[in-house]
Amino acid sequence: MLVKDLISHIQEIAPLNYAEDFDNVGLLVGDKNTKVTGVLVTLDTLETVVDEAITNNCNFILSFHPIIFKGLKSITGKNYVERTVLKAIKNNIAIYAIHTALDNHIDGVNAMICNQLNLKNQRILIPQKQTIKKLTTYAPKTEAEALRNALFKAGAGQIGNYTNCSFNTDGLGSFNPNPKANPSIGTKGETHFEAETQINVTFAKHLESKIVQTLFKNHSYEEVAYEITTLENTNQNIGMGMIAELEQPQSETEFLIYLKDKMNVSHIRHSNFTNKIIKKVAVLGGSGSFAINAAKAAGADVFVTSDLKYHDFFQAENSILLADIGHYESEQFTKNGLVAILTKKIPNFAFILSNTNTNPVKYF
């Protein structure tokens, strides 16, 4: 398997189209045409992780966080980022970052937290906007079914738990081929009327190229009439954070004890107790202060996240319990979950879980 083949599999799981605009995801270091000898999965890529990859004969590091986040003006080894990149390049090791592409996945980082806490009725907390597109096209009535089925096979027409969704209207199309045309139906210089079917299907935005290619490949017309529009419809399968429910309600003290145990943390920073029973739990791995209001609006009793600043805790306003468990701690199970997903996706390929603890925060 080449690096580019592995990347194709990874992007089928977590398309980069759904990563946040501020992020730096994808192949950060390496040659796409290199043969993969092994894959090391890690939360962060540091020099010690590159050493671990070398020891395990892995020339591909799949990292959750991107080692290159801001632009590099030089690579001389003057800081940990440059030293890590240099060592990877010297040892022909590719580095791929998945970060918010996985954050926004329905089975990604936040689902992994929910599963660790045994939460039920999981759903996206902040659905990502403008992730659904619609194709409108016109085909000869006799060819509409075959074209429609080809589009379905390419991934169009999926709405929630339903597949092969479309809306079709029969009508009369007209066209007049000019002398340079090569019409499959009709005669040059004559206006032709054809019984046609208007086909409307929705699709996920990362499939646009595939859908258009399928349309052209399976349409008989020389010039294919079509429109693609971006919808405002909410996509419940893509977005930041999750909200779910405990199997059994708990007091705030009971929940914090439970949270420490399940997430394997020694300290939790939290807001004032609200004296409410905890039932609905919102989670967001990594820095989540931007989602406090979303958690409150969703009716969460507690919001589990990290990197909350002093003034962020005031936003609780006695209506929600804010629980900061630490950045690394909130994402620590991500690499395990990613290995499980990849192993299921590519069962005949070995993925190695990094043993390096990359948490830069220590407690005294």
CORJO-V287141 format. One record per helix or strand of 3 or more residues. SS is the DSSP state (~ for helix, > for strand). FROM is the first residue (numbers start at 1). TO is the last residue. If there is no record, write none. Layout:
ss={SS,SS}
from={FROM,FROM}
to={TO,TO}
//
This chain:
ss={~,~,>,>,~,>,~,>,~,~,>,>,~,>,>,~,>,>,~,>,~,>,~,>,~,~,>}
from={3,16,26,39,47,60,80,94,99,109,120,132,141,167,191,205,226,238,252,278,289,302,310,321,327,334,351}
to={13,18,29,42,55,63,90,97,103,116,127,140,153,176,204,218,230,250,262,287,297,306,316,324,331,345,353}
//
